[in-house]
């Protein structure tokens, strides 16, 4: 299957939405994800796809990746739900900067940072995500001063 078809499949099956996105913003987010997912090497895309993250826009979150265990009744298949949250305030950024943030958050997914977020230092996780997204050709999202503010 060609990468663009795989990306389209992921977007069809995993995109739960942008309930808090204004008109036109969801399309911008789609374009950003398409650019990032198509730029990833196969191995990274496979990791991202296997994590099956759900994208949600929420007003009170900047940009984050979380994993939740969903408990369900006996007999129903349950498990983890991996979520990438984006704040509608991110849409004030240019398309290029929005795409860089998407790349950074996708790198967190590829690197498995959602699995045990409390075990790594925030600084190390952010640096690693910036390094990975930069390897795909995107700009780093953290400046030195932003890194210095992390624990």
Secondary structure, 3 states (H helix, E strand, C coil): CCHHHHHHHHHHHHCCECCCCCCCHHHHHHHHHHHHHHHCCHHHHHHHHHHCCEEEECCCCCEEEEEEEECCCCCCCCEEEEEEEECHHHHHCCHHHHHHHHHHHHHHHHCCCCCCCCCCCHHHHHHHHHHHHHHCCCCCCCCHHHHHCCC
